[in-house]
Amino acid sequence: MKNNVKLARLSANITQTDLAKKTGITRQTISLIEKGAYNPSLQLCIALAKELGKTLDELFWEVDDQ
């Protein structure tokens, strides 16, 4: 799964730490999500989208590994 979490976070001028606090997760988890090394739950995706003022489609999309 690919995502635009880092770009959305930077454009909103929010630190990883602040976003983590607002969504109830750790800064390390935010870092892993931004790197594509962690696939968040749907509930967490929704929380991130709300905090960043984006839709789920704007933040996350599936990539075919062919």
C-alpha positions in Angstrom: 0.0 0.0 0.0 1.3 3.5 -0.9 0.5 6.6 1.0 0.8 10.4 1.0 0.8 10.7 4.8 4.2 12.4 5.0 3.4 15.0 2.3 0.0 15.7 3.9 1.6 16.1 7.3 4.3 18.4 6.0 1.9 20.6 4.1 -0.3 20.8 7.3 2.9 21.8 9.2 2.4 19.0 11.8 5.3 17.1 13.4 5.3 13.3 13.6 5.0 13.6 17.4 2.0 15.9 17.2 0.2 13.7 14.7 1.0 10.6 16.8 -0.5 12.3 19.9 -3.6 13.4 18.1 -4.2 9.9 16.7 -3.2 7.9 19.9 -0.2 6.1 18.4 3.6 6.5 18.7 5.8 8.7 16.6 7.6 5.5 15.5 4.4 4.2 14.1 3.9 7.4 12.1 7.4 7.1 10.8 6.8 3.4 9.7 3.5 4.4 8.0 5.2 7.2 6.1 7.9 4.8 4.9 5.4 2.3 3.8 6.7 -0.3 6.3 3.5 -0.5 8.3 -0.1 -0.9 7.0 -2.4 0.9 9.5 -5.9 -0.4 10.4 -8.9 1.2 8.7 -9.7 2.9 12.0 -6.2 4.5 12.1 -6.4 5.4 8.4 -9.6 7.3 9.2 -8.1 9.0 12.2 -5.1 10.1 10.1 -7.3 11.4 7.3 -9.4 13.4 9.7 -6.4 15.0 11.5 -4.8 15.8 8.1 -8.0 17.1 6.5 -7.8 14.6 3.7 -9.9 11.8 2.3 -8.8 8.1 2.6 -8.4 8.1 -1.2 -6.1 11.1 -1.0 -3.9 9.4 1.6 -3.8 5.7 0.7 -4.0 3.5 -2.4 -3.3 -0.1 -3.3 -0.5 -1.0 -5.7 -0.4 -4.1 -7.7 2.9 -6.0 -7.2 3.2 -7.7 -10.6 
